[in-house]
Amino acid sequence: MGSYVIKNWIRRLRFDHNEMTQQELANLARCTRQTIIAIEQGKYAPSLELAFRIARAFEVNVEGFFQYEENK
């Protein structure tokens, strides 16, 4: 069984939403800017609750910015 990685497109979505800053997203998602940075860099997987708050900030579903795939 291979290992898996969670990829995300948060940075792209921020850019597509009027170049939203990390701080603006953090405010909408009720977390810290450092948390957003860690998620964007793939160093932190958010809780399910935080993932849904981020999704709502972008008006997408969670799979609209996270993808779980096998690490090759």
PyMOL Python script that loads the backbone (N, CA, C, O; Angstrom):
from pymol import cmd

cmd.read_pdbstr("""\
ATOM      1  N   MET A   1       0.841  -1.174   0.000  1.00  0.00           N
ATOM      2  CA  MET A   1       0.000   0.000   0.000  1.00  0.00           C
ATOM      3  C   MET A   1       0.888   1.239   0.000  1.00  0.00           C
ATOM      4  O   MET A   1       1.775   1.363   0.844  1.00  0.00           O
ATOM      5  N   GLY A   2       0.656   2.162  -0.944  1.00  0.00           N
ATOM      6  CA  GLY A   2       1.468   3.359  -1.064  1.00  0.00           C
ATOM      7  C   GLY A   2       1.082   4.429  -0.063  1.00  0.00           C
ATOM      8  O   GLY A   2       0.065   4.331   0.624  1.00  0.00           O
ATOM      9  N   SER A   3       1.914   5.448   0.000  1.00  0.00           N
ATOM     10  CA  SER A   3       1.591   6.575   0.869  1.00  0.00           C
ATOM     11  C   SER A   3       0.737   7.571   0.090  1.00  0.00           C
ATOM     12  O   SER A   3       0.725   7.574  -1.141  1.00  0.00           O
ATOM     13  N   TYR A   4       0.037   8.399   0.821  1.00  0.00           N
ATOM     14  CA  TYR A   4      -0.865   9.365   0.200  1.00  0.00           C
ATOM     15  C   TYR A   4      -0.526  10.769   0.668  1.00  0.00           C
ATOM     16  O   TYR A   4       0.045  10.964   1.740  1.00  0.00           O
ATOM     17  N   VAL A   5      -0.883  11.729  -0.147  1.00  0.00           N
ATOM     18  CA  VAL A   5      -0.625  13.129   0.150  1.00  0.00           C
ATOM     19  C   VAL A   5      -1.898  13.930  -0.113  1.00  0.00           C
ATOM     20  O   VAL A   5      -2.688  13.598  -0.997  1.00  0.00           O
ATOM     21  N   ILE A   6      -2.077  14.979   0.663  1.00  0.00           N
ATOM     22  CA  ILE A   6      -3.207  15.879   0.448  1.00  0.00           C
ATOM     23  C   ILE A   6      -2.673  17.119  -0.251  1.00  0.00           C
ATOM     24  O   ILE A   6      -1.836  17.836   0.298  1.00  0.00           O
ATOM     25  N   LYS A   7      -3.151  17.369  -1.451  1.00  0.00           N
ATOM     26  CA  LYS A   7      -2.769  18.569  -2.205  1.00  0.00           C
ATOM     27  C   LYS A   7      -3.884  19.597  -2.069  1.00  0.00           C
ATOM     28  O   LYS A   7      -5.039  19.252  -1.817  1.00  0.00           O
ATOM     29  N   ASN A   8      -3.520  20.861  -2.239  1.00  0.00           N
ATOM     30  CA  ASN A   8      -4.557  21.894  -2.173  1.00  0.00           C
ATOM     31  C   ASN A   8      -4.286  23.008  -3.173  1.00  0.00           C
ATOM     32  O   ASN A   8      -3.168  23.191  -3.655  1.00  0.00           O
ATOM     33  N   TRP A   9      -5.346  23.742  -3.463  1.00  0.00           N
ATOM     34  CA  TRP A   9      -5.299  24.849  -4.407  1.00  0.00           C
ATOM     35  C   TRP A   9      -5.732  26.147  -3.731  1.00  0.00           C
ATOM     36  O   TRP A   9      -6.324  27.016  -4.371  1.00  0.00           O
ATOM     37  N   ILE A  10      -5.441  26.275  -2.452  1.00  0.00           N
ATOM     38  CA  ILE A  10      -5.877  27.463  -1.723  1.00  0.00           C
ATOM     39  C   ILE A  10      -5.208  28.717  -2.280  1.00  0.00           C
ATOM     40  O   ILE A  10      -5.862  29.743  -2.470  1.00  0.00           O
ATOM     41  N   ARG A  11      -3.937  28.634  -2.533  1.00  0.00           N
ATOM     42  CA  ARG A  11      -3.246  29.823  -3.056  1.00  0.00           C
ATOM     43  C   ARG A  11      -3.869  30.280  -4.367  1.00  0.00           C
ATOM     44  O   ARG A  11      -4.071  31.476  -4.580  1.00  0.00           O
ATOM     45  N   ARG A  12      -4.171  29.340  -5.237  1.00  0.00           N
ATOM     46  CA  ARG A  12      -4.803  29.681  -6.524  1.00  0.00           C
ATOM     47  C   ARG A  12      -6.181  30.298  -6.307  1.00  0.00           C
ATOM     48  O   ARG A  12      -6.534  31.283  -6.956  1.00  0.00           O
ATOM     49  N   LEU A  13      -6.954  29.723  -5.398  1.00  0.00           N
ATOM     50  CA  LEU A  13      -8.282  30.265  -5.112  1.00  0.00           C
ATOM     51  C   LEU A  13      -8.191  31.671  -4.526  1.00  0.00           C
ATOM     52  O   LEU A  13      -9.006  32.533  -4.853  1.00  0.00           O
ATOM     53  N   ARG A  14      -7.209  31.904  -3.666  1.00  0.00           N
ATOM     54  CA  ARG A  14      -7.037  33.252  -3.120  1.00  0.00           C
ATOM     55  C   ARG A  14      -6.759  34.244  -4.242  1.00  0.00           C
ATOM     56  O   ARG A  14      -7.320  35.339  -4.267  1.00  0.00           O
ATOM     57  N   PHE A  15      -5.890  33.851  -5.169  1.00  0.00           N
ATOM     58  CA  PHE A  15      -5.567  34.718  -6.298  1.00  0.00           C
ATOM     59  C   PHE A  15      -6.811  34.990  -7.144  1.00  0.00           C
ATOM     60  O   PHE A  15      -7.053  36.122  -7.563  1.00  0.00           O
ATOM     61  N   ASP A  16      -7.588  33.947  -7.387  1.00  0.00           N
ATOM     62  CA  ASP A  16      -8.800  34.081  -8.202  1.00  0.00           C
ATOM     63  C   ASP A  16      -9.911  34.877  -7.511  1.00  0.00           C
ATOM     64  O   ASP A  16     -10.856  35.318  -8.165  1.00  0.00           O
ATOM     65  N   HIS A  17      -9.802  35.058  -6.212  1.00  0.00           N
ATOM     66  CA  HIS A  17     -10.791  35.834  -5.452  1.00  0.00           C
ATOM     67  C   HIS A  17     -10.195  37.202  -5.094  1.00  0.00           C
ATOM     68  O   HIS A  17      -9.990  37.537  -3.927  1.00  0.00           O
ATOM     69  N   ASN A  18      -9.930  37.967  -6.144  1.00  0.00           N
ATOM     70  CA  ASN A  18      -9.418  39.334  -5.995  1.00  0.00           C
ATOM     71  C   ASN A  18      -8.114  39.390  -5.199  1.00  0.00           C
ATOM     72  O   ASN A  18      -7.894  40.310  -4.411  1.00  0.00           O
ATOM     73  N   GLU A  19      -7.256  38.395  -5.416  1.00  0.00           N
ATOM     74  CA  GLU A  19      -5.963  38.327  -4.743  1.00  0.00           C
ATOM     75  C   GLU A  19      -6.111  38.457  -3.220  1.00  0.00           C
ATOM     76  O   GLU A  19      -5.417  39.238  -2.568  1.00  0.00           O
ATOM     77  N   MET A  20      -7.036  37.665  -2.687  1.00  0.00           N
ATOM     78  CA  MET A  20      -7.285  37.632  -1.246  1.00  0.00           C
ATOM     79  C   MET A  20      -5.974  37.336  -0.509  1.00  0.00           C
ATOM     80  O   MET A  20      -5.203  36.469  -0.923  1.00  0.00           O
ATOM     81  N   THR A  21      -5.735  38.049   0.564  1.00  0.00           N
ATOM     82  CA  THR A  21      -4.526  37.803   1.344  1.00  0.00           C
ATOM     83  C   THR A  21      -4.729  36.591   2.255  1.00  0.00           C
ATOM     84  O   THR A  21      -5.854  36.153   2.500  1.00  0.00           O
ATOM     85  N   GLN A  22      -3.626  36.073   2.740  1.00  0.00           N
ATOM     86  CA  GLN A  22      -3.708  34.980   3.696  1.00  0.00           C
ATOM     87  C   GLN A  22      -4.437  35.424   4.959  1.00  0.00           C
ATOM     88  O   GLN A  22      -5.193  34.652   5.549  1.00  0.00           O
ATOM     89  N   GLN A  23      -4.210  36.667   5.370  1.00  0.00           N
ATOM     90  CA  GLN A  23      -4.874  37.181   6.562  1.00  0.00           C
ATOM     91  C   GLN A  23      -6.375  37.302   6.354  1.00  0.00           C
ATOM     92  O   GLN A  23      -7.148  36.989   7.260  1.00  0.00           O
ATOM     93  N   GLU A  24      -6.802  37.751   5.176  1.00  0.00           N
ATOM     94  CA  GLU A  24      -8.236  37.848   4.887  1.00  0.00           C
ATOM     95  C   GLU A  24      -8.892  36.467   4.945  1.00  0.00           C
ATOM     96  O   GLU A  24      -9.978  36.311   5.504  1.00  0.00           O
ATOM     97  N   LEU A  25      -8.229  35.475   4.367  1.00  0.00           N
ATOM     98  CA  LEU A  25      -8.773  34.117   4.420  1.00  0.00           C
ATOM     99  C   LEU A  25      -8.798  33.612   5.856  1.00  0.00           C
ATOM    100  O   LEU A  25      -9.779  33.004   6.284  1.00  0.00           O
ATOM    101  N   ALA A  26      -7.744  33.857   6.588  1.00  0.00           N
ATOM    102  CA  ALA A  26      -7.695  33.431   7.987  1.00  0.00           C
ATOM    103  C   ALA A  26      -8.852  34.048   8.777  1.00  0.00           C
ATOM    104  O   ALA A  26      -9.477  33.369   9.592  1.00  0.00           O
ATOM    105  N   ASN A  27      -9.133  35.305   8.545  1.00  0.00           N
ATOM    106  CA  ASN A  27     -10.247  35.964   9.236  1.00  0.00           C
ATOM    107  C   ASN A  27     -11.572  35.300   8.890  1.00  0.00           C
ATOM    108  O   ASN A  27     -12.396  35.054   9.770  1.00  0.00           O
ATOM    109  N   LEU A  28     -11.778  35.008   7.600  1.00  0.00           N
ATOM    110  CA  LEU A  28     -13.027  34.364   7.172  1.00  0.00           C
ATOM    111  C   LEU A  28     -13.151  32.949   7.729  1.00  0.00           C
ATOM    112  O   LEU A  28     -14.248  32.508   8.071  1.00  0.00           O
ATOM    113  N   ALA A  29     -12.030  32.241   7.821  1.00  0.00           N
ATOM    114  CA  ALA A  29     -12.040  30.848   8.279  1.00  0.00           C
ATOM    115  C   ALA A  29     -11.874  30.732   9.794  1.00  0.00           C
ATOM    116  O   ALA A  29     -11.917  29.632  10.347  1.00  0.00           O
ATOM    117  N   ARG A  30     -11.686  31.858  10.452  1.00  0.00           N
ATOM    118  CA  ARG A  30     -11.506  31.902  11.910  1.00  0.00           C
ATOM    119  C   ARG A  30     -10.321  31.044  12.365  1.00  0.00           C
ATOM    120  O   ARG A  30     -10.447  30.173  13.226  1.00  0.00           O
ATOM    121  N   CYS A  31      -9.166  31.325  11.754  1.00  0.00           N
ATOM    122  CA  CYS A  31      -7.923  30.678  12.147  1.00  0.00           C
ATOM    123  C   CYS A  31      -6.811  31.711  12.027  1.00  0.00           C
ATOM    124  O   CYS A  31      -7.083  32.885  11.776  1.00  0.00           O
ATOM    125  N   THR A  32      -5.578  31.295  12.201  1.00  0.00           N
ATOM    126  CA  THR A  32      -4.470  32.234  12.094  1.00  0.00           C
ATOM    127  C   THR A  32      -3.881  32.231  10.684  1.00  0.00           C
ATOM    128  O   THR A  32      -4.052  31.282   9.920  1.00  0.00           O
ATOM    129  N   ARG A  33      -3.191  33.305  10.368  1.00  0.00           N
ATOM    130  CA  ARG A  33      -2.501  33.399   9.086  1.00  0.00           C
ATOM    131  C   ARG A  33      -1.449  32.291   8.987  1.00  0.00           C
ATOM    132  O   ARG A  33      -1.233  31.737   7.909  1.00  0.00           O
ATOM    133  N   GLN A  34      -0.799  31.969  10.099  1.00  0.00           N
ATOM    134  CA  GLN A  34       0.207  30.912  10.112  1.00  0.00           C
ATOM    135  C   GLN A  34      -0.398  29.565   9.747  1.00  0.00           C
ATOM    136  O   GLN A  34       0.250  28.742   9.100  1.00  0.00           O
ATOM    137  N   THR A  35      -1.643  29.341  10.162  1.00  0.00           N
ATOM    138  CA  THR A  35      -2.329  28.093   9.800  1.00  0.00           C
ATOM    139  C   THR A  35      -2.552  28.037   8.297  1.00  0.00           C
ATOM    140  O   THR A  35      -2.323  27.000   7.674  1.00  0.00           O
ATOM    141  N   ILE A  36      -2.994  29.139   7.712  1.00  0.00           N
ATOM    142  CA  ILE A  36      -3.211  29.191   6.254  1.00  0.00           C
ATOM    143  C   ILE A  36      -1.898  28.935   5.527  1.00  0.00           C
ATOM    144  O   ILE A  36      -1.871  28.189   4.548  1.00  0.00           O
ATOM    145  N   ILE A  37      -0.812  29.541   5.991  1.00  0.00           N
ATOM    146  CA  ILE A  37       0.506  29.331   5.376  1.00  0.00           C
ATOM    147  C   ILE A  37       0.874  27.849   5.416  1.00  0.00           C
ATOM    148  O   ILE A  37       1.296  27.287   4.406  1.00  0.00           O
ATOM    149  N   ALA A  38       0.715  27.218   6.574  1.00  0.00           N
ATOM    150  CA  ALA A  38       1.075  25.801   6.728  1.00  0.00           C
ATOM    151  C   ALA A  38       0.218  24.910   5.832  1.00  0.00           C
ATOM    152  O   ALA A  38       0.726  23.951   5.251  1.00  0.00           O
ATOM    153  N   ILE A  39      -1.069  25.214   5.715  1.00  0.00           N
ATOM    154  CA  ILE A  39      -1.948  24.427   4.848  1.00  0.00           C
ATOM    155  C   ILE A  39      -1.515  24.589   3.396  1.00  0.00           C
ATOM    156  O   ILE A  39      -1.392  23.597   2.676  1.00  0.00           O
ATOM    157  N   GLU A  40      -1.281  25.824   2.954  1.00  0.00           N
ATOM    158  CA  GLU A  40      -0.871  26.072   1.568  1.00  0.00           C
ATOM    159  C   GLU A  40       0.419  25.339   1.229  1.00  0.00           C
ATOM    160  O   GLU A  40       0.580  24.851   0.110  1.00  0.00           O
ATOM    161  N   GLN A  41       1.334  25.257   2.182  1.00  0.00           N
ATOM    162  CA  GLN A  41       2.618  24.600   1.946  1.00  0.00           C
ATOM    163  C   GLN A  41       2.544  23.082   2.100  1.00  0.00           C
ATOM    164  O   GLN A  41       3.541  22.389   1.896  1.00  0.00           O
ATOM    165  N   GLY A  42       1.379  22.567   2.457  1.00  0.00           N
ATOM    166  CA  GLY A  42       1.222  21.129   2.619  1.00  0.00           C
ATOM    167  C   GLY A  42       1.848  20.586   3.891  1.00  0.00           C
ATOM    168  O   GLY A  42       2.073  19.382   4.009  1.00  0.00           O
ATOM    169  N   LYS A  43       2.133  21.472   4.849  1.00  0.00           N
ATOM    170  CA  LYS A  43       2.751  21.050   6.101  1.00  0.00           C
ATOM    171  C   LYS A  43       1.725  20.743   7.181  1.00  0.00           C
ATOM    172  O   LYS A  43       2.075  20.231   8.245  1.00  0.00           O
ATOM    173  N   TYR A  44       0.465  21.051   6.916  1.00  0.00           N
ATOM    174  CA  TYR A  44      -0.586  20.869   7.915  1.00  0.00           C
ATOM    175  C   TYR A  44      -1.883  20.504   7.214  1.00  0.00           C
ATOM    176  O   TYR A  44      -2.279  21.158   6.250  1.00  0.00           O
ATOM    177  N   ALA A  45      -2.536  19.470   7.693  1.00  0.00           N
ATOM    178  CA  ALA A  45      -3.851  19.088   7.181  1.00  0.00           C
ATOM    179  C   ALA A  45      -4.887  19.633   8.167  1.00  0.00           C
ATOM    180  O   ALA A  45      -4.866  19.274   9.344  1.00  0.00           O
ATOM    181  N   PRO A  46      -5.779  20.484   7.706  1.00  0.00           N
ATOM    182  CA  PRO A  46      -6.738  21.097   8.623  1.00  0.00           C
ATOM    183  C   PRO A  46      -7.769  20.101   9.130  1.00  0.00           C
ATOM    184  O   PRO A  46      -7.988  19.044   8.537  1.00  0.00           O
ATOM    185  N   SER A  47      -8.390  20.462  10.231  1.00  0.00           N
ATOM    186  CA  SER A  47      -9.510  19.669  10.726  1.00  0.00           C
ATOM    187  C   SER A  47     -10.630  19.738   9.694  1.00  0.00           C
ATOM    188  O   SER A  47     -10.636  20.613   8.828  1.00  0.00           O
ATOM    189  N   LEU A  48     -11.553  18.832   9.794  1.00  0.00           N
ATOM    190  CA  LEU A  48     -12.694  18.839   8.894  1.00  0.00           C
ATOM    191  C   LEU A  48     -13.481  20.138   9.038  1.00  0.00           C
ATOM    192  O   LEU A  48     -13.924  20.719   8.047  1.00  0.00           O
ATOM    193  N   GLU A  49     -13.647  20.582  10.261  1.00  0.00           N
ATOM    194  CA  GLU A  49     -14.378  21.830  10.503  1.00  0.00           C
ATOM    195  C   GLU A  49     -13.690  23.015   9.817  1.00  0.00           C
ATOM    196  O   GLU A  49     -14.355  23.822   9.167  1.00  0.00           O
ATOM    197  N   LEU A  50     -12.380  23.124   9.956  1.00  0.00           N
ATOM    198  CA  LEU A  50     -11.658  24.223   9.309  1.00  0.00           C
ATOM    199  C   LEU A  50     -11.726  24.098   7.791  1.00  0.00           C
ATOM    200  O   LEU A  50     -11.866  25.106   7.100  1.00  0.00           O
ATOM    201  N   ALA A  51     -11.631  22.902   7.269  1.00  0.00           N
ATOM    202  CA  ALA A  51     -11.734  22.693   5.814  1.00  0.00           C
ATOM    203  C   ALA A  51     -13.074  23.212   5.298  1.00  0.00           C
ATOM    204  O   ALA A  51     -13.130  23.836   4.239  1.00  0.00           O
ATOM    205  N   PHE A  52     -14.149  22.959   6.036  1.00  0.00           N
ATOM    206  CA  PHE A  52     -15.464  23.458   5.616  1.00  0.00           C
ATOM    207  C   PHE A  52     -15.542  24.980   5.712  1.00  0.00           C
ATOM    208  O   PHE A  52     -16.181  25.617   4.875  1.00  0.00           O
ATOM    209  N   ARG A  53     -14.902  25.568   6.720  1.00  0.00           N
ATOM    210  CA  ARG A  53     -14.918  27.037   6.823  1.00  0.00           C
ATOM    211  C   ARG A  53     -14.144  27.668   5.669  1.00  0.00           C
ATOM    212  O   ARG A  53     -14.550  28.704   5.144  1.00  0.00           O
ATOM    213  N   ILE A  54     -13.036  27.052   5.272  1.00  0.00           N
ATOM    214  CA  ILE A  54     -12.277  27.547   4.117  1.00  0.00           C
ATOM    215  C   ILE A  54     -13.118  27.411   2.855  1.00  0.00           C
ATOM    216  O   ILE A  54     -13.160  28.325   2.032  1.00  0.00           O
ATOM    217  N   ALA A  55     -13.786  26.274   2.702  1.00  0.00           N
ATOM    218  CA  ALA A  55     -14.645  26.055   1.531  1.00  0.00           C
ATOM    219  C   ALA A  55     -15.727  27.129   1.443  1.00  0.00           C
ATOM    220  O   ALA A  55     -15.998  27.655   0.364  1.00  0.00           O
ATOM    221  N   ARG A  56     -16.327  27.446   2.551  1.00  0.00           N
ATOM    222  CA  ARG A  56     -17.372  28.484   2.554  1.00  0.00           C
ATOM    223  C   ARG A  56     -16.817  29.841   2.180  1.00  0.00           C
ATOM    224  O   ARG A  56     -17.501  30.633   1.532  1.00  0.00           O
ATOM    225  N   ALA A  57     -15.583  30.123   2.580  1.00  0.00           N
ATOM    226  CA  ALA A  57     -14.963  31.407   2.231  1.00  0.00           C
ATOM    227  C   ALA A  57     -14.840  31.553   0.720  1.00  0.00           C
ATOM    228  O   ALA A  57     -14.936  32.660   0.190  1.00  0.00           O
ATOM    229  N   PHE A  58     -14.627  30.436   0.023  1.00  0.00           N
ATOM    230  CA  PHE A  58     -14.486  30.457  -1.431  1.00  0.00           C
ATOM    231  C   PHE A  58     -15.761  30.053  -2.171  1.00  0.00           C
ATOM    232  O   PHE A  58     -15.803  30.064  -3.401  1.00  0.00           O
ATOM    233  N   GLU A  59     -16.785  29.699  -1.421  1.00  0.00           N
ATOM    234  CA  GLU A  59     -18.060  29.243  -2.001  1.00  0.00           C
ATOM    235  C   GLU A  59     -17.849  28.032  -2.917  1.00  0.00           C
ATOM    236  O   GLU A  59     -18.384  27.975  -4.025  1.00  0.00           O
ATOM    237  N   VAL A  60     -17.059  27.069  -2.432  1.00  0.00           N
ATOM    238  CA  VAL A  60     -16.827  25.807  -3.139  1.00  0.00           C
ATOM    239  C   VAL A  60     -17.000  24.677  -2.134  1.00  0.00           C
ATOM    240  O   VAL A  60     -17.118  24.919  -0.933  1.00  0.00           O
ATOM    241  N   ASN A  61     -17.016  23.434  -2.630  1.00  0.00           N
ATOM    242  CA  ASN A  61     -17.023  22.311  -1.691  1.00  0.00           C
ATOM    243  C   ASN A  61     -15.576  21.967  -1.341  1.00  0.00           C
ATOM    244  O   ASN A  61     -14.646  22.438  -1.995  1.00  0.00           O
ATOM    245  N   VAL A  62     -15.394  21.165  -0.334  1.00  0.00           N
ATOM    246  CA  VAL A  62     -14.045  20.850   0.146  1.00  0.00           C
ATOM    247  C   VAL A  62     -13.198  20.241  -0.971  1.00  0.00           C
ATOM    248  O   VAL A  62     -12.008  20.536  -1.077  1.00  0.00           O
ATOM    249  N   GLU A  63     -13.791  19.412  -1.786  1.00  0.00           N
ATOM    250  CA  GLU A  63     -13.042  18.806  -2.888  1.00  0.00           C
ATOM    251  C   GLU A  63     -12.704  19.822  -3.978  1.00  0.00           C
ATOM    252  O   GLU A  63     -11.977  19.509  -4.921  1.00  0.00           O
ATOM    253  N   GLY A  64     -13.232  21.034  -3.845  1.00  0.00           N
ATOM    254  CA  GLY A  64     -12.895  22.096  -4.787  1.00  0.00           C
ATOM    255  C   GLY A  64     -11.504  22.652  -4.574  1.00  0.00           C
ATOM    256  O   GLY A  64     -10.985  23.353  -5.443  1.00  0.00           O
ATOM    257  N   PHE A  65     -10.885  22.360  -3.439  1.00  0.00           N
ATOM    258  CA  PHE A  65      -9.539  22.862  -3.210  1.00  0.00           C
ATOM    259  C   PHE A  65      -8.600  21.866  -2.545  1.00  0.00           C
ATOM    260  O   PHE A  65      -7.403  22.133  -2.436  1.00  0.00           O
ATOM    261  N   PHE A  66      -9.114  20.723  -2.098  1.00  0.00           N
ATOM    262  CA  PHE A  66      -8.262  19.659  -1.554  1.00  0.00           C
ATOM    263  C   PHE A  66      -8.380  18.427  -2.423  1.00  0.00           C
ATOM    264  O   PHE A  66      -9.454  18.117  -2.940  1.00  0.00           O
ATOM    265  N   GLN A  67      -7.267  17.725  -2.581  1.00  0.00           N
ATOM    266  CA  GLN A  67      -7.292  16.463  -3.308  1.00  0.00           C
ATOM    267  C   GLN A  67      -6.392  15.476  -2.572  1.00  0.00           C
ATOM    268  O   GLN A  67      -5.255  15.792  -2.222  1.00  0.00           O
ATOM    269  N   TYR A  68      -6.915  14.296  -2.348  1.00  0.00           N
ATOM    270  CA  TYR A  68      -6.201  13.215  -1.660  1.00  0.00           C
ATOM    271  C   TYR A  68      -5.749  12.236  -2.714  1.00  0.00           C
ATOM    272  O   TYR A  68      -6.574  11.582  -3.351  1.00  0.00           O
ATOM    273  N   GLU A  69      -4.421  12.124  -2.911  1.00  0.00           N
ATOM    274  CA  GLU A  69      -3.948  11.217  -3.955  1.00  0.00           C
ATOM    275  C   GLU A  69      -2.683  10.473  -3.541  1.00  0.00           C
ATOM    276  O   GLU A  69      -1.977  10.864  -2.612  1.00  0.00           O
ATOM    277  N   GLU A  70      -2.427   9.398  -4.258  1.00  0.00           N
ATOM    278  CA  GLU A  70      -1.281   8.561  -3.941  1.00  0.00           C
ATOM    279  C   GLU A  70       0.008   9.314  -4.264  1.00  0.00           C
ATOM    280  O   GLU A  70       0.124   9.945  -5.314  1.00  0.00           O
ATOM    281  N   ASN A  71       0.968   9.239  -3.353  1.00  0.00           N
ATOM    282  CA  ASN A  71       2.272   9.871  -3.510  1.00  0.00           C
ATOM    283  C   ASN A  71       3.110   8.987  -4.418  1.00  0.00           C
ATOM    284  O   ASN A  71       3.331   7.816  -4.110  1.00  0.00           O
ATOM    285  N   LYS A  72       3.571   9.522  -5.514  1.00  0.00           N
ATOM    286  CA  LYS A  72       4.320   8.727  -6.496  1.00  0.00           C
ATOM    287  C   LYS A  72       5.801   8.943  -6.381  1.00  0.00           C
ATOM    288  O   LYS A  72       6.572   8.349  -7.135  1.00  0.00           O
TER     289      LYS A  72
END
""", "prot")
cmd.dss("prot")
cmd.show_as("cartoon", "prot")
cmd.util.cbc("prot")
cmd.orient("prot")
